Amino acid sequence: MNEWVFRLGFSTLLAHELDAVARAEWRVLPITSFLPDDIGYVVFVLAHIPLVAWLLWLTGNTDSRVRLRWQTVISSFLVIHVGLHLAFSGHEHYEFHSSLSRSLIFGGGLLGAAHLALLWRHRVRAKT
């Protein structure tokens, strides 16, 4: 069950990134906000190729320690990601106000928290 909760959470993050293209998230991110739209779009999309490939490799790694460590990192990020969106929600170019956008962001955060709770419960049970 832990694995499926993680996969669902990670999938919400990937779907959010699709939504982020539609919402021009590069206009909000400090690292890309200064770029003109035509360049920001390309940089934002192309940066996701190595990032997603790397995360897929790490979170599906055959070494269970690597896999678990990175699944924990992603689940933690899903929780932090909610806070980042709350912090940036006042930005003039922030466009994640739709039900779909909010469901992906907050649903991902809930799934990340659920995955972390399941991992914690498993560790507690393993110690007893």
NUVOZA-608474 format. One record per residue (C-alpha): residue number from 0; x negated, y negated, z negated. Coordinates in steps of 0.25 Angstrom, whole numbers. Layout:
residues N
BALO     i      c1      c2      c3
BALO   NUM       X       Y       Z
...
END
This chain:
residues 128
BALO     i      c1      c2      c3
BALO     0       0       0       0
BALO     1     -11     -10      -3
BALO     2     -16      -8      11
BALO     3      -3     -12      17
BALO     4      -1     -24       8
BALO     5     -14     -29      13
BALO     6     -11     -26      27
BALO     7       2     -34      27
BALO     8      -5     -45      20
BALO     9     -17     -45      30
BALO    10      -6     -45      41
BALO    11       1     -57      36
BALO    12     -12     -64      36
BALO    13     -15     -60      50
BALO    14       0     -64      54
BALO    15      -3     -77      47
BALO    16     -15     -80      56
BALO    17      -6     -78      68
BALO    18       4     -88      62
BALO    19      -8     -97      58
BALO    20     -11     -99      73
BALO    21       3    -103      76
BALO    22       2    -113      64
BALO    23     -12    -118      69
BALO    24     -18    -115      55
BALO    25     -32    -120      61
BALO    26     -26    -134      59
BALO    27     -25    -131      44
BALO    28     -38    -124      41
BALO    29     -50    -133      37
BALO    30     -60    -125      45
BALO    31     -51    -127      58
BALO    32     -42    -139      56
BALO    33     -52    -149      62
BALO    34     -51    -141      76
BALO    35     -42    -145      87
BALO    36     -31    -136      89
BALO    37     -36    -129     101
BALO    38     -49    -126      95
BALO    39     -43    -123      81
BALO    40     -34    -113      87
BALO    41     -45    -105      94
BALO    42     -54    -105      82
BALO    43     -43    -101      72
BALO    44     -38     -89      81
BALO    45     -52     -85      85
BALO    46     -57     -85      71
BALO    47     -47     -75      67
BALO    48     -53     -64      77
BALO    49     -65     -61      68
BALO    50     -58     -64      55
BALO    51     -47     -54      58
BALO    52     -57     -44      63
BALO    53     -66     -45      51
BALO    54     -54     -45      41
BALO    55     -48     -32      48
BALO    56     -61     -25      47
BALO    57     -63     -29      33
BALO    58     -49     -26      28
BALO    59     -49     -12      36
BALO    60     -63      -9      33
BALO    61     -66       6      31
BALO    62     -74       3      18
BALO    63     -63       2       8
BALO    64     -70      -8      -1
BALO    65     -72     -18      10
BALO    66     -57     -16      15
BALO    67     -52     -18       1
BALO    68     -61     -30      -2
BALO    69     -56     -37      11
BALO    70     -42     -33       9
BALO    71     -42     -39      -5
BALO    72     -49     -52       1
BALO    73     -38     -53      12
BALO    74     -27     -51       2
BALO    75     -33     -62      -7
BALO    76     -34     -71       5
BALO    77     -19     -69       8
BALO    78     -16     -74      -6
BALO    79     -26     -86      -5
BALO    80     -21     -88       9
BALO    81      -7     -92       3
BALO    82     -14    -103      -6
BALO    83     -22    -108       7
BALO    84      -9    -110      14
BALO    85      -2    -117       2
BALO    86     -15    -126       1
BALO    87     -14    -129      16
BALO    88       1    -130      17
BALO    89       0    -146      16
BALO    90      -9    -147      28
BALO    91      -3    -155      39
BALO    92      -6    -144      49
BALO    93      -1    -132      40
BALO    94      11    -125      48
BALO    95      13    -112      40
BALO    96      27    -116      35
BALO    97      35    -106      42
BALO    98      41     -94      35
BALO    99      32     -84      43
BALO   100      20     -92      40
BALO   101      23     -93      25
BALO   102      27     -78      25
BALO   103      14     -74      31
BALO   104       6     -83      21
BALO   105      13     -80       9
BALO   106      16     -65      12
BALO   107       2     -63      15
BALO   108      -1     -69       1
BALO   109       9     -60      -6
BALO   110       3     -48       2
BALO   111     -11     -51      -2
BALO   112      -7     -53     -16
BALO   113       0     -40     -16
BALO   114     -12     -33     -10
BALO   115     -21     -38     -21
BALO   116     -11     -34     -32
BALO   117     -11     -20     -26
BALO   118     -26     -19     -25
BALO   119     -27     -24     -40
BALO   120     -16     -14     -44
BALO   121     -24      -3     -37
BALO   122     -37      -7     -44
BALO   123     -31      -8     -58
BALO   124     -25       6     -56
BALO   125     -38      12     -51
BALO   126     -45       7     -63
BALO   127     -35      14     -72
END
